[in-house]
Amino acid sequence: MSLIRDAEIEDTIRAYAAPLLEAAGLGADTVRLHIVNDPNINAFVAGGPNLFLSSGMLTAAEDPGEIIGVLAHEIGHIAGGHLVRTRGAMEDASAEMILATVLAAGAIIAGEGEVGSAILSGGQAIAQQSFLRYSREQEQSADQAAVRLLDRTGQSAAGLLRMFQRLEERERLAISQVNSYARTHPLTRERIRFIRDHVKGGNHDAGGAPDAHSTAQRRMVAKLKGFLDPPEATFRAYPDGDQSTEARYARAIAYYQIPDMEPALAALDALLADHPDDPWFHELKGQVFFENGRVREAIAPYERAVALKDDAGLLRLGLARAQIETGDAALLESAIENLEAATRLEPKVPQHWYQLGIARGRAGERPGSSLAFAEAAYLRGDAERAHYHATLAAENLPHGSAGWLRAEDILNASKVAGRKRR
């Protein structure tokens, strides 16, 4: 099981979550959202204010209200202080490390101790023992918080009720196949009854979501299906006769997945003719070029995507990778600028730091390259490699500079992590 990174989908989910976070008294950047590549319907919080949503839940939802209801429930956990306090270093853990810990702890709880221990020993020392299991009382408290947050934002809890009912039905049909970590959210008839009674109270209209949310929801589902389902399944779900934007988007992705570049690019060019200022269509066009070896041609669509959405770290990463892979030294300065921006926007993403290390190294900035590699290794939980690169950085950066101080911080943290592993 792994994480899915997609700037468009993350942007959609953040738009759903923003009013709820404000109503809960939490800042928009307080909670970090992550998508798990898992066909099961599930959501959980772990390792601090990290909220994980499964791809299965996102594609199963029939309208935005269902996702919004689940977000309200999970934000209720965070606002209610239900998170277990973990090691201080856990605050610096990457989402991949936290997910590995959740899966490992799930295996241990399920009786597969050797499997769980193997996962935890694979460079995950910083994140060990951080799995959170909720009590029934905490689940009920989060349900109550969810309906309050939905009330405060003028939204119905009908979506949350539908998602709970769908999850209950799936669990009833295949209870033995439900992953152990999914069972940390036991659905009782009392909990469903509580949500149903609240909806019957008619506090808010249970009708449709705003048009923007509904459009984003359809695109999100189409994109996930296009990337995660076999191409033939995508073509069946979105046949040629369906000329909606989301159907054309799904088919473009399916062609790219085959890979069949000519129809993929033709479909994207048609979408861009109708939506010339859509950053996500430009991003996908850049990705199609890049992953088919036409690296220079990828730069222009990636540049356009970044110009339209300059606060998306993933878009800057895509552009920087294309700039680096051209082998053109004249593009390295721009690549470094894009990656430095990406690390500011998303400082806990190891890949941003790793690519920055490559770019600085090719530009001859060896100390800065070592520091970036140290950051990437530390976020991945690789204490030995973090210590190695931080040592190189500290030896070659000006004593007392900001970079030198950061290298010293990583050295100290990696020593502590190394001792804990032993």
C-alpha positions in Angstrom: 0.0 0.0 0.0 1.3 3.4 -0.9 0.5 7.1 -1.0 -0.9 8.9 -4.1 0.4 12.4 -4.7 -1.8 14.5 -7.1 -2.0 18.2 -6.8 -5.4 18.5 -8.3 -7.0 15.9 -6.1 -5.3 17.4 -3.0 -6.5 20.8 -4.0 -10.1 19.5 -4.2 -10.0 17.9 -0.8 -8.5 21.0 0.8 -11.3 23.0 -0.6 -13.8 20.6 1.0 -11.9 20.7 4.3 -11.2 24.5 4.6 -14.6 25.6 6.0 -14.6 22.7 8.5 -11.1 23.5 9.7 -12.1 27.1 10.2 -15.3 26.1 12.1 -13.1 23.8 14.3 -10.8 26.7 15.1 -7.9 25.1 13.2 -5.8 26.9 10.6 -6.1 25.8 6.9 -2.5 24.5 7.1 -2.9 22.8 10.4 -3.9 19.4 9.0 -1.9 17.6 6.4 -4.0 15.6 3.9 -2.9 12.4 2.3 -4.4 9.9 -0.2 -3.7 6.2 0.4 -3.8 3.8 -2.6 -6.3 1.4 -1.1 -9.6 0.2 -2.6 -11.2 -0.2 0.8 -13.4 2.6 2.2 -11.4 4.1 5.0 -10.0 7.3 6.6 -7.9 7.9 9.7 -5.6 10.3 11.5 -2.2 9.4 12.7 1.3 10.7 13.6 0.1 14.2 14.5 -2.5 16.1 12.5 -2.1 13.9 9.4 -5.4 12.9 7.8 -5.4 9.9 5.5 -8.2 9.1 3.0 -8.3 5.9 0.9 -8.7 6.1 -2.8 -11.5 3.6 -2.5 -13.5 6.0 -0.4 -12.9 8.9 -2.8 -14.1 6.8 -5.8 -17.0 5.2 -3.9 -18.5 8.6 -2.9 -21.4 9.6 -5.1 -21.3 13.3 -4.2 -19.0 15.7 -2.4 -21.2 15.6 0.8 -20.0 12.1 1.5 -16.3 13.1 1.5 -17.1 16.3 3.4 -18.9 14.3 6.1 -15.9 12.0 6.5 -13.6 14.9 6.7 -15.8 16.5 9.4 -15.5 13.2 11.4 -11.7 13.0 11.2 -11.3 16.7 11.9 -13.4 16.1 14.9 -10.8 13.6 16.2 -8.1 16.2 15.7 -10.0 19.1 17.3 -11.0 16.8 20.2 -7.4 16.0 21.0 -7.8 12.3 20.4 -4.4 11.9 18.9 -1.9 9.9 21.0 1.2 11.9 21.8 4.1 10.3 20.1 7.9 11.0 20.1 8.8 14.5 19.3 10.7 13.4 16.2 7.4 12.2 14.8 6.5 15.7 14.1 9.1 15.7 11.4 8.1 12.3 9.9 7.1 12.1 6.3 3.6 10.8 5.4 5.2 7.7 3.9 6.8 6.9 7.3 3.6 7.4 9.2 1.7 5.2 6.7 4.3 2.4 7.1 3.9 2.6 10.8 0.1 2.4 10.7 0.4 -0.7 8.4 3.0 -2.3 10.6 1.0 -1.8 13.7 -2.1 -3.1 12.0 -0.1 -6.3 11.1 1.0 -6.6 14.7 -2.5 -6.2 16.0 -3.7 -8.8 13.6 -1.2 -11.3 15.0 1.4 -10.9 12.2 4.1 -9.7 14.5 7.0 -10.7 12.3 5.5 -8.9 9.3 4.9 -5.8 11.4 8.4 -5.8 12.9 9.9 -6.2 9.4 8.0 -3.1 8.2 9.0 -1.1 11.2 12.7 -2.1 10.9 12.9 -0.9 7.3 14.2 2.6 8.0 11.2 3.6 10.0 12.9 4.1 13.4 11.6 7.7 14.0 8.0 6.7 13.5 7.9 3.5 15.5 4.9 2.7 17.8 2.8 5.6 16.6 -0.3 3.7 15.5 -3.5 5.2 17.0 -6.5 3.1 17.8 -9.6 4.9 18.8 -11.9 3.9 21.6 -15.6 3.7 21.0 -16.1 6.8 23.1 -13.7 8.7 20.9 -15.6 7.6 17.8 -18.9 8.8 19.2 -17.3 12.1 20.2 -15.9 12.5 16.7 -19.4 11.8 15.3 -20.9 14.5 17.5 -18.1 16.9 16.6 -18.7 16.2 12.9 -22.4 17.1 13.0 -21.6 20.3 14.9 -18.9 21.3 12.3 -21.4 20.5 9.5 -24.0 22.6 11.2 -21.7 25.5 11.7 -20.8 25.5 8.0 -24.4 25.1 6.8 -24.0 21.6 5.5 -26.1 18.5 5.9 -24.8 15.3 7.6 -26.7 13.3 5.0 -23.5 12.6 3.1 -21.8 11.2 6.2 -24.8 9.0 6.8 -24.7 7.6 3.3 -20.9 6.9 3.6 -21.5 5.1 6.9 -24.3 3.0 5.5 -22.2 2.1 2.5 -19.3 1.1 4.7 -21.5 -0.9 7.0 -22.9 -2.8 4.0 -19.4 -3.6 2.7 -18.3 -4.8 6.0 -21.3 -7.0 6.4 -20.6 -8.6 3.0 -16.9 -9.2 3.6 -16.1 -8.7 7.2 -13.3 -11.3 7.1 -11.5 -9.3 4.3 -11.5 -5.9 5.9 -8.0 -4.8 6.7 -7.1 -4.8 10.4 -6.4 -1.0 10.4 -9.9 -0.4 9.0 -11.4 -2.0 12.0 -10.1 0.8 14.2 -13.3 2.6 13.2 -16.0 0.1 14.3 -19.4 1.1 12.9 -22.2 0.5 15.4 -25.9 0.8 14.8 -26.1 3.4 17.5 -23.6 5.6 15.7 -25.5 5.4 12.4 -28.8 6.0 14.3 -27.3 9.1 15.8 -26.4 10.5 12.4 -29.7 9.5 10.9 -31.7 11.3 13.7 -29.6 14.4 13.2 -30.4 14.4 9.5 -34.1 13.9 10.2 -34.0 17.0 12.3 -33.6 18.9 9.0 -31.1 21.4 10.2 -29.8 21.9 6.7 -30.8 21.1 3.2 -29.6 17.6 2.2 -29.9 18.5 -1.5 -27.0 19.2 -3.8 -23.5 20.5 -3.2 -22.2 23.7 -4.8 -21.6 23.3 -8.5 -17.8 23.8 -8.1 -17.6 21.0 -5.6 -19.7 18.6 -7.8 -17.5 19.4 -10.9 -14.3 18.8 -8.9 -15.7 15.6 -7.4 -16.5 14.1 -10.9 -13.1 15.1 -12.1 -11.4 13.6 -9.1 -13.2 10.2 -9.5 -12.4 10.2 -13.3 -8.8 10.9 -12.6 -8.4 8.2 -9.9 -10.2 5.7 -12.1 -8.1 6.6 -15.1 -4.8 6.1 -13.2 -5.8 3.2 -11.0 -8.1 1.1 -13.1 -7.0 -0.9 -16.2 -7.5 1.2 -19.4 -10.2 -1.1 -20.7 -12.2 -0.6 -17.5 -11.8 3.2 -17.9 -13.1 3.0 -21.5 -16.1 1.0 -20.4 -16.9 3.5 -17.6 -16.3 6.5 -19.8 -17.3 5.5 -23.4 -16.7 7.7 -26.4 -20.3 8.8 -26.5 -19.8 10.5 -23.2 -18.4 14.0 -24.1 -18.4 15.4 -20.6 -15.1 17.0 -19.4 -14.5 14.3 -16.8 -15.1 11.5 -19.4 -12.7 13.0 -21.9 -10.2 13.5 -19.0 -10.4 9.8 -18.0 -10.0 8.6 -21.6 -6.9 10.8 -22.0 -5.4 9.3 -18.9 -6.3 5.8 -20.1 -4.6 6.3 -23.4 -1.5 7.6 -21.6 -1.6 4.5 -19.4 -1.6 2.1 -22.4 0.7 3.9 -23.5 -0.7 5.3 -26.7 0.7 8.8 -26.9 -1.0 10.1 -30.0 -4.7 9.8 -28.9 -3.7 10.9 -25.3 -2.2 14.2 -26.6 -5.1 14.7 -29.0 -7.6 14.3 -26.2 -5.6 16.7 -24.0 -5.3 19.3 -26.8 -9.0 19.2 -27.2 -9.5 19.7 -23.5 -7.1 22.6 -23.5 -8.9 24.2 -26.4 -12.0 24.3 -24.2 -10.1 25.1 -21.0 -6.9 26.9 -21.8 -6.3 28.1 -18.3 -6.7 24.7 -16.6 -3.4 24.0 -14.8 -4.1 20.3 -14.4 -4.6 19.6 -18.1 -1.3 21.4 -18.8 0.3 19.3 -16.0 -0.9 16.1 -17.5 0.4 17.1 -21.0 3.8 17.8 -19.5 3.7 14.4 -17.7 2.8 12.6 -20.9 5.7 14.2 -22.8 8.2 13.6 -19.9 7.4 10.0 -19.3 7.6 9.2 -23.0 11.1 10.6 -23.4 10.2 13.9 -25.0 11.6 15.9 -22.1 12.2 19.3 -23.7 8.6 19.3 -25.0 7.4 18.7 -21.4 8.9 22.0 -20.2 6.4 24.4 -21.9 3.2 22.7 -20.5 4.8 22.4 -17.0 5.8 26.1 -17.1 2.2 27.0 -18.0 0.8 24.8 -15.2 3.2 26.5 -12.7 2.2 30.0 -14.0 -1.4 29.2 -13.4 -0.9 27.5 -10.0 2.3 28.7 -8.5 1.5 27.4 -5.0 1.5 23.7 -5.9 4.8 22.1 -5.0 4.1 19.0 -7.1 3.8 21.2 -10.3 7.1 22.8 -9.5 8.7 19.4 -8.9 7.4 18.2 -12.3 8.9 21.2 -14.1 12.2 21.0 -12.2 12.6 17.3 -13.1 12.1 18.1 -16.8 14.6 20.9 -16.6 17.1 18.7 -14.9 16.7 15.7 -17.3 17.3 17.8 -20.4 20.9 17.9 -19.3 21.0 21.6 -20.2 23.2 23.4 -17.6 21.4 26.7 -18.5 18.2 25.3 -17.0 19.7 24.2 -13.6 19.3 27.6 -11.9 15.5 27.6 -12.7 15.2 24.0 -11.6 16.9 24.9 -8.3 14.5 27.9 -7.8 11.5 25.6 -8.5 12.7 23.0 -6.1 13.5 25.5 -3.3 10.0 26.8 -3.8 8.6 23.3 -3.6 10.5 22.6 -0.3 9.1 25.8 1.2 5.6 24.8 0.1 5.9 21.2 1.2 8.9 20.9 3.6 8.1 17.3 4.6 8.2 15.8 1.1 11.5 13.8 0.7 11.3 13.8 -3.1 11.5 17.6 -3.2 14.7 17.6 -1.2 16.2 14.7 -3.1 15.7 16.3 -6.5 17.1 19.6 -5.0 20.2 17.6 -4.1 20.5 16.4 -7.6 20.1 19.8 -9.1 22.5 21.5 -6.7 25.1 18.7 -7.3 24.9 19.1 -11.1 25.3 22.9 -10.7 28.4 22.3 -8.7 26.9 23.3 -5.3 28.3 20.3 -3.4 27.7 21.4 0.2 24.1 22.5 -0.6 23.6 19.2 -2.4 24.7 17.2 0.6 22.4 19.2 2.9 19.4 18.6 0.6 20.2 14.8 0.5 20.4 14.8 4.3 17.0 16.4 4.5 15.5 13.8 2.2 17.1 10.9 4.1 16.0 12.2 7.5 12.4 12.5 6.3 12.5 9.0 5.0 13.7 7.7 8.4 17.1 6.7 7.1 19.3 7.9 10.0 22.5 6.4 8.7 22.3 8.1 5.3 21.0 11.4 6.9 24.1 11.4 9.2 26.5 10.7 6.3 25.2 13.6 4.1 24.7 16.0 7.1 28.4 15.4 8.0 29.5 16.3 4.5 27.4 19.4 4.6 28.6 20.6 8.0 32.2 20.1 7.0 31.9 22.3 3.9 29.3 24.9 4.7 30.4 28.2 6.4 30.5 27.7 10.2 27.5 29.3 11.8 25.5 29.8 8.6 21.9 28.8 8.3 22.8 25.7 6.3 25.5 24.7 8.7 23.1 25.0 11.7 20.5 22.9 9.9 23.1 20.2 9.1 24.0 20.2 12.8 20.4 19.7 13.7 20.1 16.8 11.3 23.3 15.3 12.7 22.0 15.4 16.3 18.5 14.1 15.3 20.0 11.2 13.3 22.2 10.2 16.2 19.2 10.0 18.5 17.2 8.0 15.9 20.2 5.7 15.4 20.4 5.0 19.1 16.7 4.3 19.3 17.0 1.8 16.5 19.7 -0.1 18.3 
